[in-house]
Amino acid sequence: MHEPTEGDRHSFERAFTTDDVRRFADLSQDTQPRHTEPDADGRLLVHGLLTATLPTKIGGDLEVLARTMTFEFVRPVYTGETIACTLTITAVTERDDRYDLEGEVVCENEDGEVVLTASLEGLVEKA
């Protein structure tokens, strides 16, 4: 367990594949054609909640148990685009058995355009 500190920044990036989107469509049962049929450029539209797995991956690495997460989906994300996601811890309160924390997330595409923002509250248990 890494002790969270206000101002810490953690990043992760990835590109979603057609297979990723199709598997998420099967799992979520959100099989709208925009997620299952390629556009004129051969891309699929990535589900918003699949894009939201980027900050949840960072939270998992930090052993954060989320209480609330609020997302704003700003721009569409398509298969093959690399999305960079950064979580900044904005507040930490130490308790006897845990750290309560708040954070802000920004995810950007390869052109530096924001595609997703989020705020979160959660906790990290002490070892």
Secondary structure, DSSP 8 states (H G I E B T S, - for coil): -----TT-EEEEEEE--HHHHHHHHHHHT---HHHHS--TTS--B--HHHHTHHHHHHHHHTT-EEEEEEEEE-S--BTT-EEEEEEEEEEEEE-SSEEEEEEEEEEE-TTS-EEEEEEEEEEEE--
